Structures are given as structure tokens and as C-alpha cells.
């Protein structure tokens, strides 16, 4: 029997004795046994001690005794003990953890101390953790961020919001993201204020945070963030944030109501700016306002852009008409690209009707970029007809790689692929021969062999 097994048996007996006796002496004996194990040079033995600290020997006195050992342990043992004390959750260990954070030069120990403070800390620890968001190494910043998300206390989120007022932009952005992760709805007024900050990074972080934690009643405040945003990517992101909040209304016909109500109190210029946002939200009431703009001379272009933002395919045939009849070429192409986007969206239409509309859009394309967009969107219609539509383009140079990618995207769905095995296998063989993309070729061969392929995870921004 190994030393670790013998120790485990000893711990089990000691724990049983404590459960039976429930005496101070028995508890002291168990605590002392764990202390001795912490000092053991064998890592496996120390690991057993860490588990006992997490789950056994209750009480603040035991916690303090374990924490007192921190400075005298080897570095790896300090890291393990900090993790165990954090999991134990007894704030009696916090002073020792703070001391180690300020005194240690070892980054791994500091990171472990920061993580432990996330479980053990108090409002007084907030300033240290926030400072690490700017001054710490990347690993320390990540640990501080995680700890600030879980740091307990009713006033923690409000204190973070107050700190934002005097923080530099980078720190303010980090705090906003943390408040969103904490789902700190009591800080919504502060985040709404940040949504109109002079720094675009702060505004963007605030609008994204609001999209995660507010209710439709706050749309009027978010509208100010849309109006403040610079045209382009920032404005698009702000509009989508409002859209996400409006979509929390269960009835799709009512989702535009809070935005329309907010627009009523604005100047005509600001209402014009928000037509694009209104188009992203959609719905019959929004459609009425947007169509009125399309009919008006000065607002015609803004109305077209709003229709091209529509979130569902209910607008598809209107876009088809605009792509055919609009006077301005830029508006026609905008409508065509929007049609390509919405045509395959799932709704009550049949797969064949969705594909027919996409085919029609392809026939109307005059630019290779738009044709490639059609081929990309075809993957959303999971039928053999889509495969037959796309396959001929694998032999046409301007579109071959996109067509090959769509073929393997369709083949990714095993139920579709296996139901039409011969046709898909022939298509995958062809893709393997013509594609210059190693990943596409690998996927084609895997699918033909009945193997799986795991799509790489998209990195999550911190």
C-alpha cells in the first residue's frame, strides 16, 4: 500500500472519530494531522491535505491555522493551499491571502491569491483587484477580472460603478464588462451614462453590457447611445444592442413599441437617424413608419436602409421589388444584398421557396462578391436541391472555393448527408479534387469516411 493510501486511511479514521466524538480535542487532532500533511514534501500527500481543507475540519480556528502556514510553504504548496482556502470559503483566511498578494514576487502565487480573494474578499479588496486590471500581467488581469465577477457582497457592484467615474477609459471598459457579467442591474443608470461617454470604446462596452442586462423599459436611455455612436461599426453595434433588448418582448408585433415611444420625444433629425435601428427591430408598426419614410423624398434613402436591416424574411418580396425597380443603383444593390441575407432565413416558407428566391437573387447579381454571398447563404437551406444548386459553381474560378465550402457545410449535417449518401459522396470527392483549402479538403474526406469534424471554438474576448 502506498504512502498516500495509508494517509488517506488515516484521514478517514480521523474524520470518522471527529464525526463520532464531535469534541474540540478530536477537531484539534484532525486539524493538526492536516497541518502535518501540508508540510510533507510529497505532492500527493499535500493534495490529500488540500482536499481535507476544502471539505473537513470546519471552523475559523482551523482556517486560521491553515492560513498561517502559507508563508513557510514551498511555492507550489502555497498555490495549492490558496486554492483550497478559496474553495473553503471562510473569510478568516483573507488577511493571510492579502499579505501574500502584496509580499510575494512569484506570479503563480500572486495569481492564486487573486483568485482566492474572489471567494474570500470584501469591499476593501475592490481597489486592489481593480488596480490589477491595469497594472498586472495579463494572467493577473485575467484572474482579477474573474475574481471581481464573483466577489461577494451587496455593495460590490455599486462600488464598481462609482469607481468608473474617475477611471481611465481602459479600466472603465473592463469594469463595465465585469458589471455585465455580474448581471448588476442596480448599476444600469451608471452604464447608461457610459453609453454617451466621449470615448467610443467606453460607449461600445456600455451598449453591449446594456444589451445583456436591461429590459425594454430602458430602450429610451439606450437610444441616446445610438445617437452618440459614430456612423459605421459603432453605430451598427449600438443598433443591434437595442434590437436585442426589444426582442425580449415575447410578441414580435410589439417589439418595436418601446423604440417607437422613445422616438416620439425626439427631434425630426434624431428620428431620421433611428430609422435604421427601427428597421433592425422590425414588426408591423415599424414597417408602417419605415414605408412612410420610403415614400417621402428626403427620407427615401433612410427608409431603404431601414428595410434592408429587417430581421426576418417577411420583407423578402419587398426587397425583391426594390432590387428590380429602385431608381438609384446603390439602393438596388443594397436591397439585393439584403434579399440574399433574408431569403434563406427559416420561417413558414418551404425549403424550395426559400431556395427559389435565392436562385432569383443569383440571377440578378452583377458582382462576384454578391454571387459568393449567395453561395454562402445557400448553406442555410439544408436540402439536396441546395447541393445541386451550388455544385456547378465549384468549377468556376471566381466562386469555386466558396462553393466548395458550402458543399462541406451542407455535408456537415450527417442526417442530410447519409440520407443521400451517393450524391454527397460524389460531391465530396469533387471538392477534394478542386479545392485549394486544406481544411475544406480535410472536412470533405472526413465526411465521406463517416467521421466527425469539430468546428474550432471562437475565442471569447476578455
C-alpha positions, 0 to 999 in steps of 0.5 A, spaced: 500 500 500 502 506 498 504 512 502 498 516 500 493 510 501 495 509 508 494 517 509 488 517 506 486 511 511 488 515 516 484 521 514 478 517 514 479 514 521 480 521 523 474 524 520 470 518 522 472 519 530 471 527 529 464 525 526 463 520 532 466 524 538 464 531 535 469 534 541 474 540 540 480 535 542 478 530 536 477 537 531 484 539 534 487 532 532 484 532 525 486 539 524 493 538 526 494 531 522 492 536 516 497 541 518 502 535 518 500 533 511 501 540 508 508 540 510 510 533 507 514 534 501 510 529 497 505 532 492 500 527 493 500 527 500 499 535 500 493 534 495 490 529 500 491 535 505 488 540 500 482 536 499 481 535 507 481 543 507 476 544 502 471 539 505 473 537 513 475 540 519 470 546 519 471 552 523 475 559 523 480 556 528 482 551 523 482 556 517 486 560 521 491 555 522 491 553 515 492 560 513 498 561 517 502 556 514 502 559 507 508 563 508 513 557 510 510 553 504 514 551 498 511 555 492 507 550 489 504 548 496 502 555 497 498 555 490 495 549 492 493 551 499 490 558 496 486 554 492 483 550 497 482 556 502 478 559 496 474 553 495 473 553 503 470 559 503 471 562 510 473 569 510 478 568 516 483 566 511 483 573 507 488 577 511 493 571 510 491 571 502 492 579 502 499 579 505 501 574 500 498 578 494 502 584 496 509 580 499 510 575 494 514 576 487 512 569 484 506 570 479 503 563 480 502 565 487 500 572 486 495 569 481 492 564 486 491 569 491 487 573 486 483 568 485 482 566 492 480 573 494 474 572 489 471 567 494 474 570 500 474 578 499 470 584 501 469 591 499 476 593 501 479 588 496 475 592 490 481 597 489 486 592 489 483 587 484 481 593 480 488 596 480 490 589 477 486 590 471 491 595 469 497 594 472 498 586 472 500 581 467 495 579 463 494 572 467 493 577 473 488 581 469 485 575 467 484 572 474 482 579 477 477 580 472 474 573 474 475 574 481 471 581 481 465 577 477 464 573 483 466 577 489 461 577 494 457 582 497 451 587 496 455 593 495 460 590 490 457 592 484 455 599 486 462 600 488 464 598 481 460 603 478 462 609 482 469 607 481 468 608 473 467 615 474 474 617 475 477 611 471 481 611 465 477 609 459 481 602 459 479 600 466 472 603 465 471 598 459 473 592 463 469 594 469 463 595 465 464 588 462 465 585 469 458 589 471 455 585 465 457 579 467 455 580 474 448 581 471 448 588 476 442 591 474 442 596 480 448 599 476 444 600 469 443 608 470 451 608 471 452 604 464 447 608 461 451 614 462 457 610 459 453 609 453 454 617 451 461 617 454 466 621 449 470 615 448 467 610 443 470 604 446 467 606 453 460 607 449 461 600 445 462 596 452 456 600 455 451 598 449 453 591 449 453 590 457 446 594 456 444 589 451 445 583 456 442 586 462 436 591 461 429 590 459 425 594 454 423 599 459 430 602 458 430 602 450 429 610 451 436 611 455 439 606 450 437 610 444 441 616 446 447 611 445 445 610 438 445 617 437 452 618 440 455 612 436 459 614 430 456 612 423 459 605 421 461 599 426 459 603 432 453 605 430 451 598 427 453 595 434 449 600 438 443 598 433 443 591 434 444 592 442 437 595 442 434 590 437 436 585 442 433 588 448 426 589 444 426 582 442 425 580 449 418 582 448 415 575 447 410 578 441 414 580 435 408 585 433 410 589 439 417 589 439 418 595 436 413 599 441 418 601 446 423 604 440 417 607 437 415 611 444 422 613 445 422 616 438 416 620 439 420 625 444 425 626 439 427 631 434 425 630 426 433 629 425 434 624 431 428 620 428 431 620 421 437 617 424 433 611 428 430 609 422 435 604 421 435 601 428 427 601 427 428 597 421 433 592 425 427 591 430 422 590 425 414 588 426 408 591 423 408 598 426 415 599 424 414 597 417 408 602 417 413 608 419 419 605 415 414 605 408 412 612 410 419 614 410 420 610 403 415 614 400 417 621 402 423 624 398 428 626 403 427 620 407 427 615 401 434 613 402 433 612 410 427 608 409 431 603 404 436 602 409 431 601 414 428 595 410 434 592 408 436 591 416 429 587 417 430 581 421 426 576 418 424 574 411 417 577 411 420 583 407 423 578 402 418 580 396 419 587 398 426 587 397 425 583 391 421 589 388 426 594 390 432 590 387 428 590 380 425 597 380 429 602 385 431 608 381 438 609 384 443 603 383 446 603 390 439 602 393 438 596 388 444 593 390 443 594 397 436 591 397 439 585 393 444 584 398 439 584 403 434 579 399 440 574 399 441 575 407 433 574 408 431 569 403 434 563 406 432 565 413 427 559 416 420 561 417 413 558 414 416 558 407 418 551 404 425 549 403 424 550 395 421 557 396 426 559 400 431 556 395 427 559 389 428 566 391 435 565 392 436 562 385 432 569 383 437 573 387 443 569 383 440 571 377 440 578 378 447 579 381 452 583 377 458 582 382 462 576 384 462 578 391 454 578 391 454 571 387 459 568 393 454 571 398 449 567 395 453 561 395 454 562 402 447 563 404 445 557 400 448 553 406 442 555 410 437 551 406 439 544 408 436 540 402 439 536 396 436 541 391 441 546 395 447 541 393 445 541 386 444 548 386 451 550 388 455 544 385 456 547 378 459 553 381 465 549 384 468 549 377 468 556 376 474 560 378 471 566 381 466 562 386 469 555 386 472 555 393 466 558 396 462 553 393 466 548 395 465 550 402 458 550 402 458 543 399 462 541 406 457 545 410 451 542 407 455 535 408 456 537 415 449 535 417 450 527 417 442 526 417 442 530 410 448 527 408 447 519 409 440 520 407 443 521 400 449 518 401 451 517 393 450 524 391 454 527 397 459 522 396 460 524 389 460 531 391 465 530 396 470 527 392 469 533 387 471 538 392 477 534 394 479 534 387 478 542 386 479 545 392 485 549 394 483 549 402 486 544 406 481 544 411 475 544 406 479 538 403 480 535 410 472 536 412 470 533 405 474 526 406 472 526 413 465 526 411 465 521 406 469 516 411 463 517 416 467 521 421 466 527 425 469 534 424 469 539 430 468 546 428 474 550 432 471 554 438 471 562 437 475 565 442 471 569 447 474 576 448 476 578 455 
